[in-house]
C-alpha cells in the first residue's frame, strides 16, 4: 500500500488560514474515500473530515463551517482548506485512504499569536 504524503502545515495566527495537501501515488487513490485526522499533544487522534469517491464531504462538528475538504483526482490530491483557525486547531494533521491501513507522517499545524 502507498503511504500518503501530507504538506502545507505551518504556524499561523488565530483567524488565519492554511491549505493542507495529501498526495498518494496510484490511480486507486482518486476513487477511494479519504479522511483527514488530527492529533493534538496529549490527546487521542480525532477525525476531522471525509470526502467520498463521489466528492461528498463530511465534517466533525468542531470544524464545520470553517474547514473545506476537496479533491483533485487528476492530481491524486485531497485538500483541507482551513479558515478562521483557532488555537484549539493546533495538532499534527494526517490524511488517510479509508480502504488502506497505512498512515502518512502528518504535517504540523500551529495556531498561535
C-alpha positions, 0 to 999 in steps of 0.5 A: 500500500502507498503511504500518503504524503501530507504538506502545507502545515505551518504556524499561523495566527488565530483567524488565519488560514492554511491549505493542507495537501495529501498526495498518494501515488496510484490511480486507486487513490482518486476513487477511494474515500479519504479522511483527514485526522488530527492529533493534538499533544496529549490527546487521542487522534480525532477525525476531522473530515471525509470526502467520498469517491463521489466528492461528498464531504463530511465534517466533525462538528468542531470544524464545520463551517470553517474547514473545506475538504476537496479533491483533485483526482487528476492530481491524486490530491485531497485538500483541507482548506482551513479558515478562521483557525483557532488555537484549539486547531493546533495538532499534527494533521494526517490524511488517510485512504479509508480502504488502506491501513497505512498512515502518512507522517502528518504535517504540523499545524500551529495556531498561535499569536 
